[in-house]
């Protein structure tokens, strides 16, 4: 993978990617902070009853999402209202959560920590527990040259680990870097993608990370109307953040509520199931793919799988926690 230089020496941006939008000046990346954030990410100490961690819903083997259920589960097996989004290439994103309720990565972790159906704790409770832990006292001092553990440092460490989750070594990336070539089927799928999907799923990140309606009807049991809950603007009803199409083989089920379990179902929806409402007419369009075109398009989407990212041991459970 080829990289371009960035002011922060501990963060590398792929050459074929745009410049990150994250402001590294406010939280300079260091390897010790990344490792501290990695430990916190996998440690259930962040939850009220020490039962779940960030990784409970964001498994590295699922591109930091989950596949065992459509909606995220929290403490006491509480069931949330949305599917867990995959976590990668976060330095290129300005808004977080399906509805964009959080506008900075450094505070994003507050939401799951405080949410009653996720970790059901608070940043103050987390800090108090960490202050009693000898392992974390040493790690925070190593990272911040300060033995006083603060909520700000907890959040910055978690964001540093998430910033390190860069996925840019798929077959698609190798083709762009002239190291491999698409097969004929993949090339046909690529042309279909550029003609039909690239407007919302803009390459090379494969999302604009904007908000759109994909034309699916509201789940009456969830009553989730998306971004309107944040903005209170009628035009934002049923709009959700556009996810990246990278690593789709690992991050199913799809859509904000996990209603589709396969890519074929997703393409069937765009071919036959677009719900004609005011928002979908301005966003999702019926694409009328033939069966062969769906096969070609899926073949291309498979080139976006980045196994070197998904199975990178540097992102997995840190063995240091076993001896904590």
C-alpha positions in Angstrom: 0.0 0.0 0.0 1.4 3.4 -1.0 1.1 6.3 1.5 1.4 10.0 1.3 3.0 12.0 4.1 0.8 13.7 6.8 2.0 16.1 9.5 1.2 13.5 12.1 3.9 10.9 11.6 1.9 8.1 13.3 -1.0 8.4 10.8 -0.6 7.3 7.2 -3.0 8.3 4.5 -3.1 6.1 1.3 -2.0 7.9 -1.8 -5.2 7.4 -3.7 -7.4 8.7 -0.8 -8.4 12.3 -0.4 -7.0 14.3 2.6 -8.5 13.3 5.9 -11.0 15.7 7.6 -10.0 14.8 11.1 -8.1 17.6 12.9 -4.9 15.9 14.1 -3.6 19.1 15.7 -6.1 18.8 18.6 -5.2 15.1 19.3 -1.8 14.2 17.9 -1.6 10.5 17.3 0.9 8.4 19.2 1.5 4.7 19.3 1.0 4.6 23.1 -2.3 6.3 22.8 -3.4 3.9 20.1 -2.5 1.0 22.2 -4.3 2.5 25.2 -7.4 3.1 23.1 -7.1 -0.5 21.8 -7.2 -1.8 25.4 -10.1 0.4 26.3 -12.0 -0.7 23.2 -11.8 -4.4 24.2 -12.3 -3.9 27.9 -15.8 -4.3 29.4 -14.8 -1.9 32.1 -16.5 0.8 30.1 -20.0 -0.6 30.7 -22.0 -0.2 33.9 -21.8 -3.9 34.9 -18.5 -4.8 33.2 -20.3 -7.1 30.8 -19.8 -5.6 27.3 -17.1 -3.7 25.5 -17.0 -1.7 22.3 -15.9 -4.9 20.5 -19.0 -6.6 21.6 -20.8 -4.8 18.8 -17.7 -4.0 16.7 -15.8 -7.2 16.1 -12.5 -6.9 14.1 -13.5 -10.0 12.1 -16.6 -8.2 10.9 -14.9 -5.0 9.8 -15.7 -3.8 13.3 -19.4 -4.4 12.9 -21.4 -7.6 13.9 -23.2 -10.3 12.0 -25.0 -12.4 14.7 -28.1 -10.2 14.9 -29.7 -7.3 13.0 -29.8 -4.9 15.9 -27.1 -4.1 18.4 -27.3 -5.6 21.9 -26.3 -3.9 25.1 -26.0 -4.8 28.8 -28.6 -7.2 30.2 -29.1 -8.2 26.6 -31.0 -5.0 25.8 -31.8 -4.7 22.1 -31.2 -1.4 20.4 -32.9 0.1 17.4 -30.1 0.0 14.8 -27.5 -2.2 13.3 -24.0 -1.6 14.4 -22.1 0.4 11.7 -18.7 -0.9 10.6 -15.7 1.1 11.8 -12.9 2.0 9.4 -11.6 5.1 7.6 -13.0 7.3 10.3 -10.5 10.0 9.7 -12.4 10.9 6.5 -15.8 11.3 8.2 -17.3 14.4 9.7 -20.4 12.9 11.2 -21.0 9.7 13.1 -23.9 7.4 14.0 -26.6 6.5 11.4 -28.3 9.8 12.0 -25.1 12.0 12.3 -25.9 12.9 15.9 -22.2 13.2 16.7 -20.0 15.6 14.7 -16.6 14.7 16.1 -14.8 11.4 16.6 -13.2 12.5 19.9 -16.7 12.6 21.6 -18.4 9.8 19.6 -17.7 7.2 22.4 -19.8 9.2 24.8 -23.0 8.0 23.0 -22.6 4.2 23.5 -21.1 4.7 27.0 -24.2 6.7 28.1 -26.9 5.0 26.1 -29.2 3.0 28.4 -29.5 0.1 25.9 -25.7 0.0 25.2 -23.2 0.4 28.0 -25.6 2.3 30.3 -22.8 4.0 32.2 -21.3 7.5 32.2 -17.9 8.9 31.5 -17.5 9.9 35.1 -18.2 6.4 36.3 -15.7 5.0 33.7 -13.0 7.4 35.0 -13.6 6.4 38.6 -13.2 2.7 37.7 -10.1 3.4 35.6 -8.5 5.4 38.5 -8.6 2.2 40.7 -6.9 0.1 38.0 -3.1 -0.1 38.3 -2.7 -1.2 34.7 -4.5 1.9 33.4 -2.8 4.3 35.7 0.5 3.2 34.1 -0.9 3.3 30.5 -2.4 6.8 30.9 0.8 8.2 32.3 2.8 6.6 29.5 0.4 8.2 26.9 -0.2 11.6 28.4 2.6 12.1 30.9 0.0 12.6 33.6 -1.1 10.1 36.2 -4.5 11.8 36.5 -7.0 10.0 34.3 -9.6 12.3 32.7 -12.7 11.7 30.6 -11.1 13.7 27.8 -8.1 11.4 27.7 -10.3 8.4 27.7 -12.2 9.6 24.7 -9.1 10.8 22.9 -7.5 7.4 23.3 -10.5 5.6 22.0 -10.6 7.8 18.9 -6.9 7.3 18.3 -7.4 3.5 18.1 -10.3 4.0 15.8 -8.2 6.4 13.6 -5.7 3.6 13.1 -8.5 1.4 11.5 -7.6 2.3 7.9 -8.9 -0.1 5.2 -7.2 0.5 1.8 -5.6 -2.7 0.7 -8.4 -4.5 -1.2 -8.1 -5.8 -4.7 -9.8 -2.5 -5.9 -7.0 -0.6 -4.2 -4.3 -2.8 -5.8 -6.0 -2.2 -9.2 -5.9 1.6 -8.6 -2.2 1.3 -7.6 -1.6 -0.7 -10.8 -0.6 -3.9 -9.0 -3.5 -6.0 -10.1 -6.3 -6.1 -12.8 -10.0 -6.6 -12.7 -11.4 -9.7 -14.3 -13.9 -9.2 -17.1 -16.8 -9.8 -14.8 -15.4 -7.4 -12.1 -14.8 -4.7 -14.8 -18.4 -5.0 -16.1 -19.5 -4.6 -12.5 -17.2 -1.6 -12.0 -18.8 0.1 -15.0 -22.3 -0.6 -13.7 -21.2 0.7 -10.3 -19.9 4.0 -11.8 -23.0 4.5 -13.8 -25.5 3.8 -11.0 -24.0 3.9 -7.5 -21.0 6.3 -7.5 -23.1 9.3 -6.8 -23.7 8.2 -3.2 -21.0 5.7 -2.7 -18.2 7.8 -4.1 -14.9 6.0 -4.7 -12.3 5.5 -3.3 -14.0 5.7 0.2 -17.2 4.3 -1.4 -19.4 6.8 0.4 -19.9 10.6 0.5 -20.8 10.1 4.2 -23.8 12.3 3.5 -27.4 11.4 4.4 -29.9 9.9 2.1 -33.1 7.8 1.8 -32.6 4.4 0.3 -36.4 4.0 -0.2 -37.0 1.3 2.3 -40.3 1.5 4.2 -40.2 2.4 7.9 -40.1 -0.6 10.3 -43.3 0.0 12.3 -41.9 -1.7 15.4 -38.8 0.5 15.5 -40.4 3.8 14.3 -36.9 5.1 13.3 -37.1 8.1 11.1 -33.4 8.8 11.0 -31.8 12.2 10.8 -35.0 14.2 11.5 -34.5 13.2 15.2 -31.3 15.3 15.2 -32.4 18.2 13.0 -36.2 18.4 13.5 -36.3 19.2 9.8 -39.0 17.5 7.7 -36.7 17.2 4.8 -34.4 14.9 6.9 -37.2 12.4 7.6 -36.0 8.8 6.8 -32.5 10.0 5.9 -29.6 7.9 7.2 -25.8 8.2 6.8 -24.6 6.6 3.6 -22.3 3.6 4.6 -19.1 2.7 2.8 -19.3 -0.3 0.5 -15.9 -1.6 1.6 -15.7 -5.0 3.4 -19.3 -6.0 2.7 -18.5 -9.7 2.9 -17.7 -9.1 6.6 -20.2 -6.5 7.7 -23.7 -7.9 6.9 -26.6 -7.6 7.6 -27.2 -4.4 5.7 -29.1 -1.1 6.1 -29.5 0.8 9.4 -31.8 -1.8 10.8 -30.0 -4.8 9.4 -33.1 -5.9 7.4 -31.1 -7.4 4.4 -28.8 -10.4 5.0 -27.3 -10.6 1.5 -26.1 -8.3 -1.3 -28.6 -9.9 -3.7 -31.4 -8.8 -1.4 -30.0 -5.3 -1.4 -29.8 -5.2 -5.2 -33.3 -6.7 -5.5 -34.5 -3.8 -3.4 -32.9 -1.2 -5.6 -34.3 -3.0 -8.7 -37.8 -3.7 -7.5 -38.4 -2.4 -4.0 -37.8 1.3 -3.9 -40.6 2.9 -1.9 -41.9 6.0 -3.8 -41.9 8.8 -1.2 -40.7 12.4 -1.4 -37.3 11.6 0.1 -36.6 8.5 -2.1 -37.5 10.4 -5.2 -34.7 12.8 -4.4 -32.2 10.1 -3.3 -32.6 6.4 -4.1 -33.5 5.6 -7.7 -34.8 2.3 -9.1 -31.9 0.8 -11.1 -33.6 -2.2 -12.8 -30.6 -4.5 -12.8 -30.9 -7.7 -14.7 -29.9 -11.0 -13.0 -26.5 -11.0 -14.8 -25.9 -7.4 -14.0 -26.5 -8.1 -10.3 -23.9 -10.9 -10.5 -21.4 -8.6 -12.2 -22.0 -5.8 -9.7 -21.6 -8.2 -6.8 -18.3 -9.4 -8.3 -17.0 -5.9 -8.3 -18.2 -5.2 -4.7 -16.2 -8.3 -3.7 -13.1 -6.5 -4.8 -13.7 -4.0 -2.0 -13.0 -6.7 0.7 -9.8 -6.0 2.5 -8.7 -9.2 4.3 -5.4 -7.6 5.4 -7.5 -5.1 7.4 -10.1 -7.5 8.7 -7.5 -10.0 10.0 -4.8 -7.5 11.1 -3.6 -8.8 14.5 -2.7 -5.2 15.5 -6.4 -4.4 15.6 -7.5 -7.4 17.5 -7.9 -8.1 21.2 -4.7 -7.0 23.0 -3.1 -9.9 25.0 -2.0 -7.4 27.6 -5.6 -7.4 29.0 -5.3 -11.1 29.9 -2.6 -10.2 32.5 -4.3 -7.0 33.7 
